[in-house]
Amino acid sequence: PLCFLDEKTPLLFQWFERNPARFGKNDIPIINTEKNPYLNNIIKAATIEKERLIGIFVDGDFFPGQKDAFSKLEYDYENIKVIYRNDIDFSMYDKKLSEIYMENISKQESMPEEKRDYHLLQLLKKELSDIQEGNDSLIKSYLLDKGHGWFDFYRNMAMLKAGQLFLEADKVGYYDLSTNSGCIYLDADMIITEKLGGIYIPDGIAVHVERIDGRASMENGIIAVDRNNHPALLAGLEIMHTKFDADPYSDGVCNGIRKHFNYSLNEDYNSFCDFIEFKHDNIIMNTSQFTQSSWARHVQ
């Protein structure tokens, strides 16, 4: 069934900054250059979509003056809400790394000897022994990474919370938001040109789709859900809890969606992407591809 996201469904952007020192100590620590005007894109969205909450989900060792600059941004645009990663409790989505490794070790050891992957078994045992005290946690492990995994994993966590994220951060103001409200995540290179209005999405979830040379692929540059704890994202989380080498993007989002919709490899993948795609005429998609830029280039 198609599910409806109304015109007040909050929008969420994300900026996790590995090196806040590359910005001024009293500046907003979000890239805002002529080629990559990410902060301007967010402000433009807030100006166009005045009836919506506009969240910016942030993480990093920010200077006090940078946090003050975030507060001023909220003051200047009353629908912009800066949500700090460490203000949100994600523990309900956690699992001990030791449990993940031990389950995979048991799986290998339960196989007939000739079918065991002994190299993998040794690797799993080493990873298990290398877990440091106090760090036996899947969600903590992604704080050590500070790369794409850090971005992608916590994006999934935020979208599991969906509208609840704003309530938990106490960043709702006078906006009307229910505890099971949906949310639309957009990469900061997605440019909103006019109001999005109400949107229908299949079974309450849709994502961005890239097309290169006629081949489609699901991407996490847009994730829209009509409720918190959407079962497709929970299916992705279950994969993250099961696979020792799971990837937050390909497993946590794409494979979770495939599992939720019972997609089989016998089906036409391009058609499935057409089905799950978040389409909108009022968003210029993925503009950083035109400037040969990517987040990876900016995290030196």
KOLMI-73288 format. One record per residue: z, x, y negated of N, C-alpha, C, CB in turn; residue in three letters. Coordinates in steps of 0.1 Angstrom, whole numbers, padded with zeros to 4 digits, always signed. Glycine has a CB too. Layout:
N
ZXYZXYZXYZXYALA ...
This chain:
300
+0000+0008+0012+0000+0000+0000+0000+0009-0013+0012-0009+0000PRO -0006+0003-0023-0005+0010-0036+0008+0007-0043-0017+0006-0045LEU +0014+0017-0048+0027+0015-0056+0025+0018-0070+0038+0024-0050CYS +0032+0011-0079+0030+0011-0093+0040+0020-0100+0030-0003-0099PHE +0035+0029-0108+0044+0037-0117+0042+0031-0131+0041+0052-0117LEU +0052+0026-0137+0050+0019-0150+0049+0029-0162+0062+0009-0153ASP +0047+0024-0174+0044+0033-0185+0056+0040-0190+0037+0025-0196GLU +0068+0037-0184+0080+0045-0188+0085+0055-0178+0091+0034-0191LYS +0077+0056-0167+0081+0066-0157+0081+0080-0164+0070+0066-0145THR +0092+0088-0162+0093+0100-0169+0083+0111-0164+0107+0106-0168PRO +0079+0120-0173+0071+0131-0170+0080+0143-0169+0060+0133-0181LEU +0076+0153-0160+0084+0165-0159+0075+0177-0159+0092+0165-0146LEU +0078+0187-0168+0072+0200-0168+0082+0210-0162+0067+0204-0182PHE +0077+0222-0160+0086+0232-0154+0083+0246-0160+0085+0233-0139GLN +0094+0253-0164+0091+0267-0168+0103+0275-0163+0090+0269-0183TRP +0101+0283-0152+0111+0292-0147+0107+0306-0152+0112+0292-0131PHE +0115+0313-0159+0112+0325-0166+0119+0337-0160+0115+0324-0181GLU +0112+0346-0154+0117+0358-0148+0122+0368-0158+0107+0364-0138ARG +0116+0368-0169+0119+0379-0179+0120+0373-0193+0108+0390-0179ASN +0131+0366-0196+0133+0360-0210+0132+0371-0221+0146+0353-0211PRO +0135+0383-0218+0135+0394-0228+0121+0396-0234+0140+0407-0223ALA +0110+0391-0228+0097+0393-0234+0095+0383-0245+0086+0391-0223ARG +0104+0374-0247+0103+0364-0259+0114+0369-0269+0106+0350-0254PHE +0113+0364-0281+0123+0366-0291+0136+0360-0287+0119+0361-0305GLY +0147+0367-0290+0160+0362-0286+0164+0348-0291+0171+0372-0290LYS +0157+0344-0301+0160+0331-0307+0148+0321-0306+0164+0332-0322ASN +0138+0325-0297+0126+0317-0296+0127+0309-0283+0114+0326-0295ASP +0119+0298-0282+0118+0290-0270+0111+0299-0260+0110+0277-0272ILE +0117+0302-0248+0111+0311-0239+0100+0305-0229+0122+0318-0230PRO +0090+0299-0235+0079+0293-0228+0066+0299-0234+0079+0278-0229ILE +0057+0303-0226+0044+0309-0231+0037+0299-0240+0035+0312-0219ILE +0033+0304-0252+0026+0296-0261+0016+0304-0269+0036+0289-0271ASN +0006+0309-0263-0005+0317-0269-0017+0308-0272-0008+0329-0260THR -0027+0314-0279-0039+0306-0281-0046+0303-0268-0048+0314-0290GLU -0046+0312-0259-0053+0310-0246-0045+0301-0237-0056+0323-0239LYS -0032+0302-0238-0023+0294-0229-0012+0287-0237-0017+0304-0218ASN -0016+0276-0244-0006+0270-0253+0003+0260-0245-0013+0262-0264PRO +0011+0265-0235+0018+0257-0226+0029+0249-0234+0025+0265-0216TYR +0036+0255-0243+0046+0248-0250+0040+0237-0259+0055+0257-0259LEU +0029+0240-0265+0022+0230-0273+0017+0218-0265+0010+0237-0280ASN +0013+0221-0253+0008+0211-0244+0020+0201-0241+0003+0216-0230ASN +0032+0206-0239+0043+0198-0236+0047+0190-0248+0055+0207-0231ILE +0047+0196-0260+0050+0189-0272+0040+0178-0275+0051+0199-0284ILE +0027+0181-0272+0016+0171-0274+0019+0159-0265+0003+0177-0271LYS +0023+0162-0252+0026+0151-0243+0037+0142-0248+0029+0156-0229ALA +0048+0149-0254+0059+0141-0259+0055+0133-0271+0070+0151-0262ALA +0046+0138-0279+0042+0131-0291+0033+0118-0287+0034+0140-0300THR +0025+0120-0277+0016+0109-0273+0024+0099-0265+0005+0114-0264ILE +0033+0103-0256+0041+0095-0247+0055+0093-0252+0041+0101-0233GLU +0056+0086-0264+0069+0085-0270+0079+0076-0262+0068+0079-0284LYS +0073+0067-0254+0081+0057-0247+0087+0063-0234+0073+0045-0243GLU +0082+0075-0231+0086+0082-0218+0096+0093-0221+0074+0087-0210ARG +0105+0096-0212+0113+0108-0212+0103+0119-0207+0125+0107-0202LEU +0104+0131-0214+0096+0143-0211+0106+0154-0207+0087+0147-0223ILE +0107+0156-0194+0116+0167-0190+0110+0180-0190+0122+0163-0176GLY +0117+0191-0193+0113+0205-0190+0124+0211-0181+0111+0213-0204ILE +0120+0213-0169+0129+0219-0159+0129+0234-0160+0126+0214-0144PHE +0140+0240-0164+0139+0255-0167+0150+0262-0159+0142+0257-0182VAL +0147+0275-0157+0156+0284-0151+0153+0298-0156+0155+0284-0135ASP +0163+0307-0157+0162+0320-0162+0175+0325-0168+0150+0322-0171GLY +0176+0338-0170+0188+0343-0177+0186+0343-0192+0191+0358-0172ASP +0186+0331-0197+0182+0330-0211+0193+0335-0221+0180+0315-0215PHE +0189+0340-0232+0198+0344-0243+0204+0332-0249+0191+0353-0253PHE +0216+0333-0255+0222+0321-0262+0213+0316-0273+0235+0325-0269PRO +0206+0324-0280+0197+0319-0291+0185+0312-0285+0192+0331-0299GLY +0180+0316-0273+0169+0308-0266+0174+0294-0262+0164+0316-0254GLN +0186+0294-0257+0192+0280-0254+0193+0272-0266+0206+0282-0247LYS +0197+0278-0277+0198+0271-0290+0184+0266-0294+0204+0280-0301ASP +0174+0274-0292+0160+0270-0295+0156+0258-0286+0150+0282-0293ALA +0160+0258-0274+0158+0246-0265+0165+0234-0271+0162+0249-0250PHE +0177+0235-0275+0184+0224-0281+0177+0219-0294+0199+0228-0284SER +0172+0228-0302+0165+0224-0314+0152+0216-0310+0162+0236-0323LYS +0146+0221-0299+0134+0213-0295+0137+0199-0291+0127+0221-0283LEU +0149+0197-0284+0153+0184-0281+0156+0176-0293+0166+0185-0272GLU +0162+0182-0303+0165+0175-0316+0153+0171-0323+0174+0185-0325TYR +0143+0180-0323+0130+0177-0330+0122+0166-0324+0122+0190-0332ASP +0123+0165-0310+0115+0155-0302+0125+0148-0293+0103+0162-0294TYR +0129+0136-0297+0141+0130-0291+0138+0126-0276+0145+0118-0298GLU +0125+0126-0272+0122+0122-0258+0121+0135-0249+0110+0114-0257ASN +0121+0147-0255+0121+0159-0247+0135+0162-0243+0115+0171-0255ILE +0137+0165-0230+0150+0168-0224+0148+0181-0216+0155+0156-0215LYS +0156+0191-0220+0156+0204-0212+0166+0203-0201+0158+0216-0222VAL +0162+0204-0189+0171+0203-0177+0172+0217-0171+0165+0192-0167ILE +0184+0222-0171+0186+0236-0165+0189+0234-0150+0198+0243-0172TYR +0182+0243-0143+0183+0243-0128+0197+0243-0123+0175+0254-0122ARG +0205+0252-0130+0219+0253-0125+0228+0242-0129+0225+0266-0130ASN +0223+0232-0136+0231+0220-0140+0229+0209-0129+0227+0215-0153ASP +0221+0211-0119+0217+0201-0109+0222+0205-0096+0202+0199-0109ILE +0228+0196-0089+0233+0198-0075+0222+0196-0065+0246+0190-0072ASP +0217+0206-0059+0207+0204-0048+0213+0207-0034+0195+0214-0051PHE +0226+0207-0033+0232+0211-0020+0229+0202-0009+0247+0212-0022SER +0226+0189-0012+0223+0179-0002+0210+0182+0005+0222+0165-0008MET +0202+0191-0001+0189+0195+0005+0189+0209+0012+0178+0195-0005TYR +0201+0215+0013+0203+0228+0018+0204+0228+0033+0215+0235+0012ASP +0202+0240+0039+0205+0243+0053+0208+0258+0054+0193+0239+0062LYS +0217+0261+0063+0221+0275+0065+0209+0283+0071+0233+0276+0074LYS +0206+0294+0065+0195+0303+0070+0198+0306+0085+0193+0315+0062LEU +0211+0309+0087+0215+0313+0101+0211+0303+0111+0230+0316+0102SER +0212+0290+0107+0209+0279+0117+0194+0279+0119+0214+0265+0111GLU +0186+0281+0109+0171+0281+0110+0167+0292+0120+0164+0283+0096ILE +0173+0304+0118+0169+0316+0126+0174+0313+0140+0175+0329+0121TYR +0187+0308+0142+0192+0307+0156+0184+0296+0163+0207+0303+0155MET +0180+0286+0156+0172+0275+0163+0159+0281+0168+0169+0263+0154GLU +0152+0290+0160+0140+0296+0163+0142+0306+0174+0133+0302+0151ASN +0153+0313+0174+0156+0323+0185+0158+0315+0198+0169+0331+0182ILE +0165+0304+0198+0168+0296+0210+0155+0291+0215+0178+0285+0207SER +0146+0287+0206+0133+0281+0210+0125+0292+0218+0125+0277+0198LYS +0125+0304+0213+0118+0315+0220+0124+0318+0233+0118+0328+0211GLN +0138+0319+0233+0145+0323+0245+0144+0313+0256+0159+0326+0242GLU +0141+0300+0252+0140+0289+0262+0126+0289+0269+0143+0276+0256SER +0117+0297+0264+0104+0298+0270+0104+0307+0282+0093+0303+0259MET +0094+0305+0292+0093+0314+0303+0090+0328+0297+0081+0310+0312PRO +0095+0338+0304+0094+0352+0298+0080+0356+0294+0099+0362+0308GLU +0070+0352+0302+0056+0356+0299+0050+0349+0287+0047+0353+0311GLU +0057+0339+0282+0052+0332+0270+0060+0335+0257+0053+0317+0272LYS +0071+0343+0259+0079+0347+0247+0071+0357+0238+0092+0352+0252ARG +0074+0355+0225+0068+0365+0216+0080+0374+0213+0063+0358+0203ASP +0080+0386+0219+0092+0395+0218+0092+0401+0204+0091+0406+0229TYR +0081+0404+0199+0081+0409+0185+0087+0400+0175+0066+0413+0181HIS +0083+0387+0176+0089+0377+0168+0104+0375+0170+0082+0363+0170LEU +0108+0376+0183+0122+0375+0186+0130+0386+0180+0124+0375+0202LEU +0125+0398+0180+0132+0409+0174+0133+0407+0159+0125+0422+0177GLN +0122+0402+0153+0122+0400+0139+0132+0389+0135+0107+0395+0134LEU +0133+0378+0142+0142+0368+0139+0157+0373+0140+0140+0356+0149LEU +0159+0381+0150+0173+0386+0152+0177+0395+0141+0174+0393+0166LYS +0167+0403+0136+0169+0412+0125+0172+0404+0112+0157+0422+0123LYS +0164+0394+0110+0166+0386+0098+0179+0379+0098+0155+0375+0097GLU +0183+0375+0110+0196+0368+0112+0208+0378+0108+0198+0363+0126LEU +0207+0390+0113+0217+0400+0111+0217+0405+0096+0215+0412+0120SER +0206+0403+0089+0205+0408+0075+0210+0398+0065+0190+0411+0072ASP +0214+0386+0069+0219+0376+0060+0232+0381+0054+0220+0362+0066ILE +0233+0382+0041+0245+0387+0034+0255+0376+0033+0241+0393+0021GLN +0267+0380+0033+0278+0370+0032+0277+0363+0018+0292+0377+0033GLU +0278+0350+0019+0277+0342+0007+0263+0338+0004+0282+0349-0005GLY +0253+0343+0011+0239+0340+0009+0232+0332+0021+0231+0352+0006ASN +0241+0326+0029+0235+0319+0041+0231+0305+0037+0246+0319+0052ASP +0220+0305+0029+0216+0292+0023+0202+0293+0020+0225+0289+0010SER +0194+0282+0024+0180+0282+0021+0178+0281+0006+0174+0270+0028LEU +0185+0272-0001+0182+0271-0015+0186+0283-0023+0190+0258-0021ILE +0197+0290-0019+0200+0303-0026+0189+0313-0024+0214+0308-0021LYS +0183+0313-0012+0173+0324-0009+0162+0323-0018+0168+0322+0006SER +0159+0312-0024+0148+0310-0033+0151+0315-0047+0142+0296-0033TYR +0164+0317-0050+0168+0323-0063+0167+0338-0063+0183+0319-0066LEU +0166+0344-0051+0164+0358-0050+0150+0362-0052+0170+0364-0037LEU +0141+0353-0050+0126+0356-0049+0120+0358-0063+0119+0344-0042ASP +0123+0349-0073+0118+0350-0086+0102+0351-0087+0124+0362-0093LYS +0095+0346-0077+0081+0345-0078+0076+0331-0076+0075+0354-0066GLY +0064+0329-0071+0059+0315-0069+0068+0307-0060+0045+0316-0063HIS +0074+0313-0050+0083+0305-0042+0095+0299-0049+0089+0314-0031GLY +0100+0306-0059+0111+0301-0068+0106+0289-0075+0115+0312-0077TRP +0095+0290-0082+0089+0279-0089+0087+0267-0079+0075+0283-0095PHE +0079+0270-0068+0075+0259-0060+0086+0252-0052+0065+0264-0049ASP +0096+0260-0047+0107+0254-0040+0115+0244-0049+0116+0265-0034PHE +0119+0249-0060+0127+0241-0069+0119+0229-0076+0133+0249-0080TYR +0106+0231-0077+0098+0219-0081+0100+0208-0070+0083+0223-0082ARG +0099+0212-0057+0101+0202-0047+0115+0195-0048+0099+0208-0033ASN +0125+0204-0050+0138+0198-0051+0139+0188-0063+0149+0210-0053MET +0133+0192-0074+0134+0183-0086+0127+0170-0083+0127+0190-0098ALA +0115+0171-0076+0108+0159-0073+0114+0150-0062+0094+0162-0069MET +0123+0156-0054+0131+0148-0045+0141+0140-0053+0138+0157-0034LEU +0146+0146-0063+0155+0139-0072+0148+0128-0081+0163+0148-0081LYS +0136+0132-0085+0127+0124-0093+0135+0119-0106+0122+0111-0085ALA +0135+0106-0109+0141+0102-0121+0156+0105-0122+0139+0087-0123GLY +0162+0106-0110+0177+0109-0109+0180+0122-0116+0181+0110-0094GLN +0170+0131-0116+0172+0144-0123+0177+0143-0137+0159+0152-0123LEU +0171+0133-0144+0175+0131-0158+0189+0125-0159+0165+0122-0165PHE +0192+0116-0150+0206+0110-0150+0216+0120-0147+0206+0098-0140LEU +0213+0129-0137+0223+0139-0133+0226+0149-0144+0219+0146-0120GLU +0215+0152-0151+0217+0162-0162+0222+0155-0175+0203+0168-0165ALA +0225+0142-0174+0229+0134-0185+0220+0136-0197+0243+0139-0189ASP +0207+0135-0194+0196+0136-0204+0187+0124-0204+0188+0149-0201LYS +0194+0112-0206+0186+0100-0206+0186+0094-0220+0192+0090-0196VAL +0197+0095-0228+0197+0089-0241+0197+0074-0240+0186+0095-0250GLY +0189+0068-0249+0188+0053-0248+0176+0049-0240+0187+0048-0262TYR +0170+0058-0233+0158+0054-0224+0163+0047-0212+0150+0067-0220TYR +0156+0037-0207+0160+0029-0196+0155+0036-0183+0154+0015-0197ASP +0164+0040-0174+0161+0047-0162+0170+0043-0151+0161+0062-0165LEU +0164+0038-0140+0172+0035-0128+0174+0047-0119+0166+0023-0120SER +0184+0046-0111+0188+0058-0102+0177+0061-0092+0201+0055-0095THR +0168+0051-0089+0157+0054-0079+0144+0055-0086+0157+0043-0069ASN +0144+0058-0099+0132+0059-0107+0123+0070-0102+0135+0062-0122SER +0110+0068-0103+0100+0078-0100+0099+0088-0110+0087+0071-0097GLY +0089+0097-0109+0087+0108-0118+0073+0113-0116+0098+0119-0117CYS +0067+0119-0127+0054+0125-0126+0055+0140-0131+0043+0118-0135ILE +0053+0149-0121+0054+0163-0125+0039+0168-0129+0059+0172-0113TYR +0039+0175-0140+0026+0181-0145+0028+0196-0147+0021+0174-0157LEU +0019+0204-0143+0018+0218-0147+0016+0218-0162+0007+0226-0140ASP +0021+0229-0169+0020+0230-0183+0006+0232-0188+0030+0241-0188ALA -0003+0235-0179-0017+0236-0184-0025+0223-0182-0024+0247-0176ASP -0018+0212-0179-0024+0199-0179-0023+0193-0192-0018+0190-0167MET -0034+0189-0199-0033+0184-0212-0035+0169-0213-0044+0191-0221ILE -0025+0162-0218-0026+0147-0219-0033+0145-0233-0012+0141-0219ILE -0044+0136-0232-0052+0133-0244-0048+0120-0250-0066+0134-0240THR -0044+0110-0241-0040+0097-0246-0029+0092-0236-0052+0087-0247GLU -0023+0081-0240-0013+0075-0231-0018+0073-0217-0007+0062-0237LYS -0010+0075-0207-0014+0074-0193-0013+0059-0189-0005+0083-0184LEU -0003+0052-0195-0002+0038-0191+0004+0037-0177-0015+0030-0192GLY +0002+0025-0171+0007+0023-0157-0003+0029-0147+0008+0008-0154GLY +0002+0034-0136-0006+0041-0126-0003+0036-0112-0004+0056-0127ILE -0013+0034-0104-0011+0030-0090-0013+0043-0081-0021+0019-0085TYR -0004+0045-0072-0005+0056-0062-0003+0052-0048+0005+0068-0066ILE -0009+0058-0038-0008+0053-0024+0005+0056-0018-0019+0060-0016PRO +0012+0045-0014+0025+0046-0007+0035+0054-0016+0024+0052+0006ASP +0033+0054-0029+0043+0060-0038+0042+0075-0040+0056+0056-0033GLY +0031+0081-0036+0030+0096-0038+0015+0099-0041+0035+0104-0026ILE +0013+0109-0050-0001+0114-0052+0001+0128-0058-0009+0105-0062ALA -0010+0136-0055-0009+0150-0060-0023+0154-0066-0006+0160-0048VAL -0023+0165-0073-0035+0171-0078-0044+0176-0067-0032+0182-0088HIS -0057+0175-0069-0067+0180-0059-0076+0189-0066-0074+0168-0052VAL -0078+0201-0061-0088+0210-0066-0100+0209-0057-0082+0225-0065GLU -0112+0211-0063-0125+0211-0056-0133+0223-0060-0133+0198-0059ARG -0135+0231-0049-0143+0243-0051-0154+0244-0041-0134+0256-0050ILE -0167+0244-0046-0178+0245-0037-0178+0233-0027-0179+0258-0030ASP -0175+0221-0032-0175+0210-0023-0163+0208-0014-0187+0210-0015GLY -0154+0218-0014-0142+0217-0005-0130+0213-0014-0140+0231+0002ARG -0123+0203-0009-0111+0198-0016-0099+0204-0010-0111+0183-0015ALA -0088+0206-0019-0075+0210-0014-0064+0204-0022-0074+0226-0014SER -0054+0200-0015-0042+0194-0022-0035+0206-0030-0032+0187-0012MET -0031+0203-0042-0023+0213-0050-0011+0206-0056-0033+0218-0062GLU -0001+0215-0059+0011+0210-0065+0012+0210-0080+0023+0217-0059ASN +0001+0211-0086+0000+0211-0101+0003+0198-0107-0014+0216-0106GLY +0002+0187-0099+0007+0174-0102+0013+0168-0090-0005+0164-0108ILE +0025+0163-0091+0031+0155-0080+0037+0143-0087+0042+0164-0073ILE +0033+0131-0082+0038+0119-0087+0045+0111-0076+0027+0110-0094ALA +0057+0106-0078+0064+0098-0068+0070+0086-0075+0075+0106-0061VAL +0071+0075-0067+0076+0062-0073+0091+0061-0070+0068+0051-0067ASP +0097+0070-0064+0112+0069-0061+0117+0083-0058+0114+0059-0049ARG +0131+0084-0058+0137+0096-0054+0137+0097-0038+0151+0098-0060ASN +0138+0109-0033+0138+0111-0019+0126+0104-0012+0151+0106-0012ASN +0114+0107-0018+0102+0101-0012+0101+0107+0002+0089+0104-0020HIS +0098+0098+0012+0097+0103+0026+0087+0114+0029+0094+0091+0035PRO +0076+0115+0021+0067+0126+0023+0073+0139+0019+0054+0123+0015ALA +0081+0139+0008+0087+0151+0004+0099+0155+0013+0092+0150-0010LEU +0106+0144+0019+0116+0147+0029+0110+0152+0042+0124+0133+0032LEU +0098+0148+0045+0091+0153+0057+0088+0168+0054+0078+0146+0060ALA +0084+0172+0042+0082+0186+0039+0095+0194+0039+0076+0187+0025GLY +0106+0188+0035+0119+0195+0035+0123+0197+0050+0129+0186+0028LEU +0120+0188+0058+0123+0189+0073+0115+0201+0078+0120+0176+0080GLU +0103+0203+0074+0095+0215+0079+0102+0228+0073+0081+0214+0074ILE +0106+0227+0061+0113+0239+0055+0126+0242+0062+0116+0236+0040MET +0132+0232+0068+0145+0233+0076+0142+0238+0090+0153+0220+0076HIS +0130+0237+0094+0127+0240+0108+0119+0253+0110+0118+0229+0114THR +0109+0256+0102+0101+0268+0103+0109+0280+0096+0087+0266+0097LYS +0109+0291+0103+0116+0303+0096+0108+0309+0085+0119+0313+0107PHE +0094+0307+0086+0086+0312+0075+0078+0302+0067+0075+0322+0082ASP +0085+0290+0065+0079+0279+0058+0076+0283+0044+0088+0267+0059ALA +0066+0276+0038+0061+0279+0025+0064+0266+0017+0046+0283+0024ASP +0070+0267+0005+0073+0254-0003+0061+0246-0007+0081+0258-0015PRO +0050+0253-0009+0038+0246-0014+0031+0240-0002+0029+0255-0022TYR +0026+0249+0008+0018+0244+0019+0026+0236+0029+0011+0256+0026SER +0038+0239+0031+0046+0231+0041+0054+0220+0033+0056+0240+0048ASP +0061+0224+0023+0070+0215+0016+0063+0203+0009+0078+0222+0006GLY +0051+0206+0005+0043+0195-0001+0031+0190+0008+0037+0200-0015VAL +0022+0199+0010+0009+0195+0017+0012+0190+0031-0001+0207+0017CYS +0019+0198+0039+0021+0194+0053+0031+0182+0054+0027+0206+0061ASN +0040+0181+0044+0049+0170+0044+0041+0157+0042+0060+0171+0033GLY +0031+0158+0033+0023+0146+0030+0014+0143+0042+0014+0149+0018ILE +0008+0153+0048+0000+0151+0060+0009+0144+0071-0005+0164+0066ARG +0021+0149+0073+0030+0143+0083+0033+0129+0080+0043+0151+0085LYS +0036+0126+0067+0040+0112+0063+0029+0102+0066+0044+0112+0048HIS +0016+0107+0063+0005+0097+0065-0001+0099+0079-0005+0100+0054PHE +0005+0106+0088+0000+0108+0101-0015+0114+0101+0000+0095+0109ASN -0017+0123+0092-0031+0129+0091-0033+0138+0103-0033+0136+0078TYR -0044+0136+0110-0047+0145+0121-0059+0154+0117-0050+0137+0134SER -0060+0166+0124-0070+0176+0121-0084+0170+0124-0068+0189+0128LEU -0084+0159+0132-0097+0153+0136-0103+0145+0124-0095+0144+0148ASN -0094+0142+0114-0099+0134+0103-0106+0142+0093-0087+0126+0097GLU -0114+0136+0084-0121+0143+0074-0111+0146+0062-0133+0135+0068ASP -0109+0159+0060-0099+0164+0051-0103+0160+0036-0096+0179+0052TYR -0116+0162+0033-0120+0158+0020-0117+0144+0016-0135+0161+0018ASN -0119+0135+0026-0116+0121+0024-0101+0118+0022-0121+0112+0036SER -0093+0126+0030-0079+0124+0028-0074+0129+0014-0071+0133+0039PHE -0081+0140+0009-0078+0144-0004-0082+0134-0015-0085+0158-0007CYS -0093+0127-0013-0097+0117-0022-0087+0106-0022-0111+0111-0018ASP -0081+0103-0010-0071+0092-0009-0058+0095-0016-0068+0089+0006PHE -0053+0108-0015-0040+0112-0020-0041+0117-0035-0034+0123-0011ILE -0053+0118-0040-0055+0125-0053-0049+0117-0065-0069+0127-0056GLU -0042+0124-0074-0038+0118-0086-0049+0119-0096-0024+0125-0092PHE -0055+0108-0100-0067+0108-0108-0063+0101-0122-0079+0100-0102LYS -0068+0107-0133-0065+0101-0146-0075+0106-0156-0051+0103-0150HIS -0082+0097-0163-0091+0101-0173-0085+0107-0186-0100+0089-0177ASP -0072+0105-0187-0065+0109-0199-0057+0122-0197-0056+0099-0204ASN -0061+0130-0187-0055+0143-0185-0066+0153-0182-0045+0143-0172ILE -0067+0163-0190-0076+0174-0188-0068+0184-0178-0080+0182-0201ILE -0074+0185-0166-0067+0191-0155-0068+0206-0155-0072+0186-0142MET -0057+0213-0152-0057+0227-0148-0065+0236-0158-0064+0229-0134ASN -0062+0235-0171-0070+0242-0181-0069+0257-0180-0066+0238-0195THR -0058+0263-0174-0057+0277-0174-0068+0284-0165-0043+0281-0168SER -0075+0276-0157-0086+0282-0149-0097+0286-0159-0091+0272-0139GLN -0098+0280-0170-0109+0284-0180-0106+0297-0187-0111+0272-0189PHE -0093+0301-0187-0089+0313-0195-0086+0325-0186-0077+0310-0204THR -0089+0323-0173-0087+0333-0163-0072+0337-0163-0096+0346-0166GLN -0064+0328-0166-0049+0331-0166-0043+0324-0154-0043+0327-0179SER -0031+0328-0151-0023+0321-0141-0008+0325-0144-0027+0325-0126SER +0001+0317-0138+0015+0320-0140+0018+0335-0136+0024+0310-0133TRP +0011+0339-0125+0014+0352-0119+0011+0363-0129+0006+0354-0106ALA +0001+0361-0138-0002+0372-0147+0009+0373-0158-0016+0369-0154ARG +0016+0362-0160+0026+0362-0171+0040+0367-0167+0027+0348-0177HIS +0042+0370-0155+0056+0373-0151+0058+0388-0149+0059+0366-0138VAL +0050+0396-0156+0052+0410-0154+0066+0414-0160+0041+0418-0162GLN 
